[in-house]
Structure formats: C-alpha cells, structure tokens
Amino acid sequence: MYFYLDNNQNNTPYALFIRHAERYAITDLYKAFDALLTDKGKEDSKKLGTALSQKNQLPFDIYHSPVKR
C-alpha cells in the first residue's frame, strides 16, 4: 500500500479498505470484541496513520466498527 501512496502522482481518488492490525487471538467467540490489538498492532496502526497524514491525502470519511481495535 505504501508503494501506491508514493506513486499516486496524479492525485487519483482511491478507497482504502483496511482491517484491524495484529490482535490477540480470539479464544472465545462470546468475547470476540475483547480481542484488542497487540503492541505490534498498535505500532503498525500508528505507522499507517503517519504515512497517510504525510501524503496530504487524508481520508474524507472513515467507517469503523465499535470494537476498540
């Protein structure tokens, strides 16, 4: 994905579909929403946010689930 962002020289509109970053394993389906991000997942999420903000092409709309990931 970073390659595309770096090579989008014409400012072509695009959509990003991103799943959550690395999370802890879901061991009980009744507690699936409790599976939070690992430290690596949190770090990766911050890197992606930084990469997007540096491109001056911030998403206009962000849709997400209520899960704290």
C-alpha positions in Angstrom: 0.0 0.0 0.0 2.8 2.4 0.8 4.1 1.9 -2.8 0.8 3.1 -4.2 0.6 6.1 -2.0 4.1 7.1 -3.0 3.3 6.7 -6.7 -0.1 8.4 -6.9 1.3 11.4 -8.6 -1.9 12.4 -10.3 -3.8 12.6 -7.0 -6.2 9.9 -8.4 -9.1 9.3 -5.9 -8.9 6.0 -4.3 -10.5 4.0 -1.5 -8.7 2.1 1.2 -10.2 -1.0 2.9 -8.2 -1.7 6.0 -8.7 -4.4 8.5 -7.5 -4.1 12.1 -3.9 -4.5 12.8 -2.4 -7.5 14.6 -4.7 -8.5 17.5 -4.7 -11.1 20.3 -6.2 -14.5 19.4 -10.0 -14.9 19.8 -10.3 -17.9 22.1 -14.0 -17.5 23.0 -16.5 -16.3 20.3 -18.6 -14.7 23.0 -15.6 -12.4 23.9 -14.6 -11.6 20.3 -14.9 -7.9 20.9 -12.4 -8.2 23.8 -9.5 -9.2 21.5 -7.6 -6.0 21.5 -4.5 -5.0 19.5 -1.1 -6.3 20.4 1.7 -3.9 21.0 2.9 -4.6 17.4 -0.6 -3.9 16.1 -0.7 -0.6 17.9 2.7 0.4 16.5 1.7 -0.7 13.0 -1.6 1.4 13.2 0.4 4.5 14.2 2.8 3.9 11.3 -0.1 3.7 8.9 -1.7 6.9 10.3 1.6 8.7 10.0 2.1 7.5 6.4 -1.4 8.7 5.4 -1.0 12.1 7.0 2.3 12.7 5.4 0.8 12.3 1.9 -1.7 15.1 2.4 -4.4 12.7 1.2 -6.3 12.1 4.4 -9.5 10.0 4.1 -12.6 12.1 3.9 -14.8 9.5 5.6 -13.8 6.8 8.0 -16.1 4.0 8.8 -15.3 1.5 11.6 -16.9 -1.0 14.0 -17.4 -0.3 17.7 -14.7 -2.7 18.6 -11.7 -1.0 20.3 -9.1 -2.1 17.7 
